[in-house]
Amino acid sequence: MVTLASTITIVETKANPKKRSLEDGNQPAPKWRIRLGDRAKGIRNPIREIMDTIAGKENPSKTLVSLAQGDPTCYPHLRPSVEMVSAVSHAVNSGQNNGYQPSQGNARCRTAVAAFFNTPGRPTLQAKDVFMTLGCSEALSHCIAALAAPGSNLLLPRPGFPLYQVLCDYHGVEVRYYDLLPDKGWQCNIGDIAKLVDDNTCGLLINNPSNPCGTVFPREHLAEVLNAAAELGLPVIADEVYAGMSFSRPFVSCAEASPRVPILSVCALSKRWLAPGWRIGWITVHDADGAFADAGVPETLLKLCQVSLGPSAPLQAAVPEILTSAPNGCPWHTRVLEALEASAKCCVQRCKAIPGLEVAAEPEGSMYLMVRLQPGVLDINTDDVRFAGKLLEEESVAVLPGQCFCAPGFFRVVFAAPVEVLDEAWDRIEVFCRRHAVK
Ligand SMILES: *Cc1c(COP(=O)(O)O)cnc(C)c1O
């Protein structure tokens, strides 16, 4: 290790000594100037850190049942529609989609996204308001990067999707959490929002339907939250990747719930269209009175899109056919929602019958359920990391501890599995909880 200055170090990479002696006699090993970027080194994925402590520890005598992975395609009953797959296959086979696309995205594709997400009560959404991205993750990254003025902070939901924090750290944005209230159907603590805001607050992130809570906000609640944002002058980043994935309550978008607030809505083919591996997402800019335009937000989003040059051309070319062939309420979409609803119901019913566990709020959409560990009932008490670790070790059932989402004392269940698989998992969870009941 060579120290150049107190803060800079160069790691010496030694070449294979045998090889070197053949090539260049007795010359000293070269000192490669390999250093690491601070921002890259600083990336910390909270799920990985917590899961690495329990990963690979399943009971070898029982097959693993995973209710941990947020991938709707983990089980074969949930698949993209035949029309979606043939649209992609046609786009590849046509030979017309091999070239670079405009950074903001293919124009036909953006026109189709604008038509699909056009919102009553808002100015007509146009192709210029749509930015194509590599999944919803890159869409979120662009939105946060665009608003990340020096010294700024962003309000995030707690519990919430861990990527938000990772992206804020990466873009140098301070994180401030507002709480979602488990005993009020995981609705936002609106009082928190006003308390957290200062002159450097650059936005409010709203995730609806929710990962990890599985809730779908009623229109009135969403309107109240957006009113608070309007009073505080806060633009909103709306993570609506589960748009159209609700079964007990109609999904209402942020843009629909408030005509006044400037909203960057992000979505993707990953969840509602069951194709996370296709890596197609987008931002729709719902401006209000030109607030985003005046601040230069669309130009900045375009610059960010120029970094990766956007998602693959054949996939973008297939988007118009994908969106028109699988509208809300088509038979394929209805079957998907029915399967999710049956799975959610199974989880709620089984969970309610197990001592020590409590459903915080019944899921209404997305594909997640948060389960509360009741204090004093299990010998594990409310230690969610220990609960998830022991459950895996003894019963080979994987769930994510609430700490992955800043929600200690809970665990998250993914209910994208078919009912037969869920029943097997809950049988084992039940046996586990009875075995660990305080005597
Ligand atoms: C899955 C997920 C994403 C990321 O979606 P990709 O399109 O796969 O990048 C973003 N937000 C939430 C809440 C998610 O659950």
The ligand as an SDF file (V2000), in Angstrom:
LIG
                    3D

 15 15  0  0  0  0  0  0  0  0999 V2000
  -39.9420   -3.3800   -7.5000 C   0  0  0  0  0  0  0  0  0  0  0  0
  -40.0100   -1.9670   -7.0780 C   0  0  0  0  0  0  0  0  0  0  0  0
  -39.3240   -0.9550   -7.7740 C   0  0  0  0  0  0  0  0  0  0  0  0
  -38.2940   -1.2380   -8.8440 C   0  0  0  0  0  0  0  0  0  0  0  0
  -38.8300   -1.6970  -10.0010 O   0  0  0  0  0  0  0  0  0  0  0  0
  -37.9150   -2.0530  -11.2650 P   0  0  0  0  0  0  0  0  0  0  0  0
  -38.7900   -1.6700  -12.4050 O   0  0  0  0  0  0  0  0  0  0  0  0
  -37.6800   -3.5240  -11.2020 O   0  0  0  0  0  0  0  0  0  0  0  0
  -36.6660   -1.2810  -11.2270 O   0  0  0  0  0  0  0  0  0  0  0  0
  -39.5150    0.3640   -7.3750 C   0  0  0  0  0  0  0  0  0  0  0  0
  -40.3110    0.6730   -6.3420 N   0  0  0  0  0  0  0  0  0  0  0  0
  -40.9710   -0.2730   -5.6370 C   0  0  0  0  0  0  0  0  0  0  0  0
  -41.8240    0.1420   -4.5010 C   0  0  0  0  0  0  0  0  0  0  0  0
  -40.8240   -1.6180   -5.9720 C   0  0  0  0  0  0  0  0  0  0  0  0
  -41.4290   -2.5560   -5.2280 O   0  0  0  0  0  0  0  0  0  0  0  0
  1  2  1  0
  2  3  1  0
  2 14  2  0
  3  4  1  0
  3 10  2  0
  4  5  1  0
  5  6  1  0
  6  7  2  0
  6  8  1  0
  6  9  1  0
 10 11  1  0
 11 12  2  0
 12 13  1  0
 12 14  1  0
 14 15  1  0
M  END
$$$$
